[in-house]
Amino acid sequence: MASFNHFVLLLLLIITLILSAEATKERRAIPSKAERNEMKRQLKAINKPAIKSFKTEHGDIFDCIDIHKQLAFDHHLLKNHSVQLRPTTVPEYITGNNISESFSLLQEGISCPDGTVIVKRTTMQDLMHAQRLKSMGFEGPRPFLTETNNMNFNGKFYDARADYGPNPFAGVAGNINIWKPKILQDQVSIGYMAVSGGPIEEDFASISVGWIVNPSMHHGDHVRLYAYWTLHGSSTGGCYGMSCPGFVQVSKTIPVGAVLQPFSIYNGRQYELRLGLFQDSGTGNWWFVFKEEIIGYWPASLFKSWMESNSANYASWGGQVYSPIREKSPPMGSGHWPSEGFHKAAFISGLKLFDGHGKVYNPGRGTVKVHESRPICYKARYVHDVDKPWLKSVYFGGPGGCIG
């Protein structure tokens, strides 16, 4: 009887400790007065004066900002930067690849006037969510995972991708089909393509673009257009598109952070996100393109590690997920294996590279290798010439369920 009473007391003590920990976590989630004042200061710096504003059906607010007064120019390297409104040249593949998508990024009636750019407004809630995710170990995607950067104290990254390199090139393109995986509040699931410069095992710069589902940061499980840049090992850091100085928006119609809809249906209709990243041969700036629309660019001065060769040397296409260390990892892509193929698995088709003159070419035989950080939960399959008509594609994804 005594042993039973001891067990009950021990059980009650454990429950009390758990509830106390959860209560402490909730208290920590509520910012102090000093923290709120600091967030207000940050918001004032991030959100520039709007000439016009719109609120979408999803609750997002988009502002029309003077193109010359956007956040990008708060970066110390861009104080005297002159806006490049258009690339010197645009790769012919991008302007001539007229694939029609039957989805749009903004609802009808949202349009910014000439001389302005469209920017998603950052809110107090956005900052709180971002800080919470950062405290849990997620600051942004890690498109070129290695054994040394796939985990932190609070969580773990998994990916399944196809890599090209190390060979110099000046741009990438691909058509990513859009999915809406069911994930928990603090998890992240991404479909992306990326470029990087410098040795991956050491410090390197990278840009990744694609779609992201991140309920905690985006207060909802919507699929969104994202762009992320980073300078690994550098105190200057990096961030999501317009949330810190660096990325120069030039589009007045396509905002980073917009909701993507509709999304692909398992064994049904597929919706693709056609994206491109390419380097301007004249300025060295890296441009981000959605369909034929030029969204904006990262100035060359941000990426000092690329300046010697003035080009990138690694490309990647695939998927990535992040999960807190105590949770099972979430679905990637459609949540189904690449072997299930078209209509069922996530894919990026039309993998292309650009040379320094904007000419498009296919990755050569043997230059693309598949990387799977946890094959038991996620896989990637590179499909090339023999599997027509899906020339040069990567299928990726899986149901997840990994821990540690």
Sequence and secondary structure as in RCSB ss.txt:
>XXXX:A:sequence
MASFNHFVLLLLLIITLILSAEATKERRAIPSKAERNEMKRQLKAINKPAIKSFKTEHGDIFDCIDIHKQLAFDH
HLLKNHSVQLRPTTVPEYITGNNISESFSLLQEGISCPDGTVIVKRTTMQDLMHAQRLKSMGFEGPRPFLTETNN
MNFNGKFYDARADYGPNPFAGVAGNINIWKPKILQDQVSIGYMAVSGGPIEEDFASISVGWIVNPSMHHGDHVRL
YAYWTLHGSSTGGCYGMSCPGFVQVSKTIPVGAVLQPFSIYNGRQYELRLGLFQDSGTGNWWFVFKEEIIGYWPA
SLFKSWMESNSANYASWGGQVYSPIREKSPPMGSGHWPSEGFHKAAFISGLKLFDGHGKVYNPGRGTVKVHESRP
ICYKARYVHDVDKPWLKSVYFGGPGGCIG
>XXXX:A:secstr
 HHHHHHHHHHHHHHHHHHHHHHHHHHHHS  HHHHHHHHHHHHHHS  EEEEEE TTS EEEEEEGGGSGGGGS
GGGTT     S S   HHHHH     S BSS TT    TTEEEEE   HHHHHHHHHHHHTT SS  SS  TTSS
B SSEEEEEEEEEE SS BSEEEEEEE       TT EEEEEEEEEES TTSS EEEEEEEEE TTTTTS  EEE
EEEEEETT TT  EETTSSTT EE  SS  TT B BS   TTS   EEEEEEEE TTT  EEEEETTEEEEEE G
GG GGGTTTTSB EEEEEEEEEEETTS    BTTSS GGG TTTSEEEEEEEEE TTS EE   TT EEEEES T
TT EEEEE TTSTTS SEEEEEB      
